[in-house]
Amino acid sequence: MGNATRYNPKARNASVYAENLSLARKVSISERWKLAFRFEAFNIFNRVRWGNPSSTVTDPNFGLVRTQANLPRQMQLGLKVVF
C-alpha cells in the first residue's frame, strides 16, 4: 500500500532472549559400570517472543498478535549406562 518499500531495512524486531541450561554428572559405580546423568532446559526463563500481528485488512483479528514466534520452555533428562 502506498509507496513504501515492501521490506524496510531500517525496521527491526525486538531482541531475542532464550537462555539454555545443561548440567551433566558422571558417576562410577564400579570399575566396569559407569553412569552419566544429563539435564537440559531450553528457554529456561520461558521468555515469550510474540509473532507478527495479522495484516489482512478483512480479518477480524487485524492488528492483533495471536501467535508465539518461539518455543515455550522445554526440559529433558538423560541417563547413559556404560559397561
N, C-alpha and C positions, 0 to 999 in steps of 0.2 A: 504494500500500500504506500502511496506517496512516492517520493524519490529517494528514500533511504536505502542504503545497501542492505543486502539480504543477511550477510554475516558481518557484523561490526567488529573489527579487530580491537577496538578500544573498550568494548563491553567485556566484563569479566565475571566469572562465577565466584561464589563465596569460597573461602578456604575449605579444604577437605581435611578433617581430623578423624583418624581412625587408628587408635593405638592397639597394637597387638602384644600379647604376652606369651612367653613359652618358658616352662620350668621342666627340668629333667633331673632325674636322680638314678644312679646305678648302684645296685646292691649285690654283693657276693654272698650267696647262701653257703656255698662250699667251693672247693677247688674247681669243680666241674659246672655247677649251676650258678647262673647269674641272672638277675632281673634288671630291667630298665623301665622305669616309670616315666611317663611324659604327660604333661598337661599343657594344652594350648587354648588360648582365648583370642578371638578376633573381634575387633571393635569393642574392647573391654569396657569402656565407659558408655557404650550404647549411644553414641552421638548420631543424631539424625541429620542427613543431608537431604533436603527436600528436592523433589523433582521440579520440572518446569510447569508453569501454570498452563491450563488449557487455552489454546489460541484460536480455537474455532468460534467464530462470532455467533453462530446459531446454536452452540452447545449451551445447555442450561448451567453448566459449570464453568462458563467462560471467565477467565481470570483467576480461577481458584486452583490451588495446589492440592491435588488428591493422591499424589504418589510419593514414594520414598526412593531416592536415587542410589542409596547404598544398602547393604545388607544389615540387619539387626545383629546384635551380639550373638556369637556362636562359640561354643566351648566343646572341647573333645579331650578324652583321656585315652592313653595308650599304654599297653604293657607288652614288653618283649621278654621272652624267656630264652636264654641261650644255654645250651647244654652240649 
